[in-house]
């Protein structure tokens, strides 16, 4: 019985061993030089070290690297959901509706797989909540944790500066705002010591995925051409275009509401993603737009039928997207 259970568990975990899950596991096990038994992957430095370091820690108790990443994502996801609910409630919205809005989003599968979105949100949302309550040392330390996970931590740090200014906090407390930039500086210095390249994480994007700066209209044209084609990734590019439209709409929504700090957080991400050679991982990046889930909850709190409609439309898409990911298709 135990053998059968172990085999079933191994098979289940194996279904989650897809795409970036493998890359995070490779970094956790072998470091940024990669598996010595495999061809060198120049894209590995694009992934920040926070999640791989946590995976190495969990691996002491969980032998399977994929399982270790999943456990981190699940635990971090629980923390993020509690923080999101509290953030929504602090703005007079239903906390459970904010959580439900996120959990029904089509790309939510990445909060379960061994990706960095979940652990990023587990730091970023509490950081924002702390800033809203004027607890800047706590906000800065949490934001620094988020910066260990993804380059998105840089955008969070910039948004915190704007929030600090909007709230007209005492300049004597401004020093804390430098803390979230430290992990990026340390990570850059680490790669400089390895390769002499301060921007190794950026150049890895170029080497691994061919992503360079492109004017927004060029990025749109390239993505549209791929989406209208018949290649293996045409459906994925259609999802990317929809994600880009949604991202721009969220930014406009925040600007109309004059939520300046949140607009900076979302807008910097939109600018980075829409000026790449082609659109990549935009639907997945929407998971990180925690202001969006709060805004949806505020609308649904006043009009409950909106959440029912949201669930009817996005719920099936979420199930379909999850099935695509588990089947090995590119899904963000």
N, C-alpha and C positions, 0 to 999 in steps of 0.2 A: 504493500500500500504506500509506504513512504517513498519507494522508488518511483511509482507511478505519479505520485504527487509532485515529486521533484522534477520529473520529466515534463509534466504539464506546466509547471511553473517556469521551467527553462524555455519551453516553447512560447509561453505567453510573453516573457521578457524579450525573446528574440523578435517578436512582431514589432517591438518598439525600437529595434536597433536599425534606425534609418537616418540617412542624410547627416545633419550636423551632430546627431547623437554619437555617431561613430567618431567624428572629429574631436568632440569634447573628450571622449573616452581615450582617444589616442594621445591627446595632450596630457591628460591626467596620468596615464600609464607611462608614457615615454618622454614627456616634455615637448618643447617646441621644435626639437630636431626630428620628431616623428618616429614611427616604428622603423628600427634599423633594417628590418626584413622587407620593407616596402619602399617603393620609389618616394623620394622626398616630395613633400607637399608644401609648396611655397605659400599657401594660403593660411597656414596654421596661426601665424602671429595676428591674424585679424580677430581672433577670439581672445577676449580678455581673460586673465588668469583666475578670477574669483571662483567660478564654478569648478574648473578642474582641480583647484586646491581643495575645495570642499569635498569633491569626489575622492581625492586621495585620502582624506580624513575618514570618510564614511567607508571607504574600501577596506579599512582595517576590520570592520565588522561584517561587511557585505562583499563577498568575493567577486560578484559580477559587476563590471563597471557600468553597464547600462542600468542595472537595477539600482545601483548607488545614485546615479543621476536622477532616476525617476523618484526615488524616495526624497531626495532634496527638493525636487520640483513640487511634489505633493505637499510636503511639510511647509515649504515656502509659500505655496499657493494658499494654504489655510491661513497663514499669517496675513497675506495680502488681502484675502477676502474680508477678514475681520477689520483690517485697517480701512479698506474701501467702504465698508458699511458705516464705520464711525465717521469717516470723512463726509459721506453723504448726509448722515444724520446731523452733523455739525452745520450743514447748509440747509437744514429744514426739509430734507428729502428722505424717502424711505431707504434705509440701509439695505434691506433684502432685495429691493428692486434694482439697486445699483449692482449688487452682486449677481443677480439673475441676468441683468443686461450683459455683463461680461461673460458669464458662463454659457450663455446662448449664442455668443458670437461665433461665426463659422470656424475661425482659426484657434479656438480655445484648446484644441488638442495639444498645442505647444506648451500649455501650462502643466501638462501631465508628463509629456516626454522629457527626456533629459536635456532640455534647452535652457537658456539663461533668462528667458522672459519672466518666469515665475519668481526666481530668486531676486531679480532686479526689482520687481514690483513689491516684494516683501521688504525691501529697503526704501524704495522711492515713495510709496504711499505714506508710510509712517513718517518719513522725512517731511513730506508736504503737510501732513497733519500737525506735526510739531511746529513747523513754521507758522501755520495758521494760528497756533496758540502762543506764538511769541517765544517758543523754546528753541532759540537759535543754536546753542551748543549741541543739543540733541539732534536738531534738524541737520546740522552740518556733518555730524558723525555718521548719521544714517545715510545721508547723500554720498558721503565718501565710500560707504559700503556699496551703494548702487554703482558708483564709478568703478569699482573693482570688477563689476560684472559685464558692463557693456559701455561702448562709447556714448550711449544715450545718457550716461551719468554726466557727461559734459553739458548736455542740453538742460538737464535738471539743475545743474549748478548755476547756469546762466539765468534760469527762471527764478531760482531762489534769490539771486541778486536783485532782480526786478521786483519780486515780492517784498524784499527788504526795503527797497526804495519806496514802493507804493504805500507801505505801512508806516513810512517815515520813522523807522527805528533809529535809535541812537547810534551815531557813527562809531562810538566806542565798542560796539558789538560787531562791527563789520569784519573784523579780523577772522571771525569764524567762517566767513564765506569763502575763504581761500582753501579751506580744508578739503572740499570735494574735488579740487583740481590736483591734489597730491597724488592719488593713485595713478592718474594718467601720466604724471611726470615720472613717477617711479617705474612704471611699466615701460615708458619710452627709454628711460635710462638703462633698464635691464636689457632691452634689445640693442641699444647702442653698444653695450659692453659685449654683446654676442656678435654683432654684425657690423657695427659702426653706423647703424641707421637709426636716427632718432624717431623716424616716422615709419618704422617697420610695420606697425599695425595697419597703416593706411596703404603702404605699398603692397602689403599682402592681399588686400582687396583687388588691387590692379593685377597682380601676378596670378592669383587664384581664380578670379572670376572676370577679369578683364574690365573692371569697373573703374573708369576714369571720370574726370569732370566733363560734363556736356551741358550745353545750353538747354534750358527746359524744353524748348520746342524740338530739339534734336532727340532728346531722351524720349519724348512722346512719340515722335515719328518712328524711331527704332522699335519701341515697344508695340506700337499699333501695327507696324508691318509684321512683326512676329506673331501678334495675336490673330491677325487675319490670315495667316498662313496655315499650312497643314502639318507642321512639324510636331515632334513629340511634346514640345512645351507650349504649343499654341493656346491650349486651354488655360495653362498657368499664367500666360501673359494676359489673357482676358481678365483673369482674376486680379492681376496686378493693376490693370487699367481701372477696374471698378474700385479697387483699394485706393488708387491715387485720387479719384474723384471724391470718394468719401473723406479722405484725409484733408483735401482742400476745403470741403464743405464744413468739416469740424473747425478748421482754422478760421474760416469766415464767421461761423457761429460764435466763436469765442471773441473775435474782434468786434462783432456787432454788440455783444454783451459787455464789451470793455473789460474783459477779464485778461488784463495785459500780461501778467506773469504766466498764466496758463497758455496764452497765445504764443509767448516766447518758447515755452517748452514744446508745444506742438509744432509751431512754425519752423523752428530750427530743424526738427526732424523732417518735416515736409520738404524744406529747402534741400537738405542733404540727399533725400531719396529721389527727388524729382530732378536733380542735376547730375545724376549718375548716367553712365553710358546707356543703360536700359533700366527699366523698373525691376526691382528684385526685393522680395520679402516685404512689400508694402502692406498687404493684408495682415501679415503676422505682426508687423510693427504697430498696427492699430490697437493691439492688446495693451500696449504701453500707454495709451492715451487715457489715463485715469480721469482727467476732467470730463471726457466724453461720457463715461459711465455715470458720473454724478449728474451731468446735465440731463441724460435720459431719465434717470431716477426722479429728478425734479419735475420733469414733464409728466411722467407716469404717476407720480404721487397725486397730481391734480386730476389726471385723466387716466384712470386705471385701465380703460379699454385699450389705451395705447400699448401697454405692456402685453396684453393678450394678443394684439395684432403683431407686435414685435416677435413674440414667441412663435406664433403661427408661421411667420415668414422665415425667420432666421433659424428656428429650431431644426427643421428638416435639413437646411443647408449645413448646419453644424454637424449633424449625423453623417451627411454625405461626405463632407470634408474630412472628418475623422476616419471614415472608411477608406477614403483615397490615400490618406497618409499611411495607415496601417497596411495597405496593400502595396506600398512602396512607390506610389506615384508622387511626383513633385507637387507639393501642396503648400508652398510658401516658405 
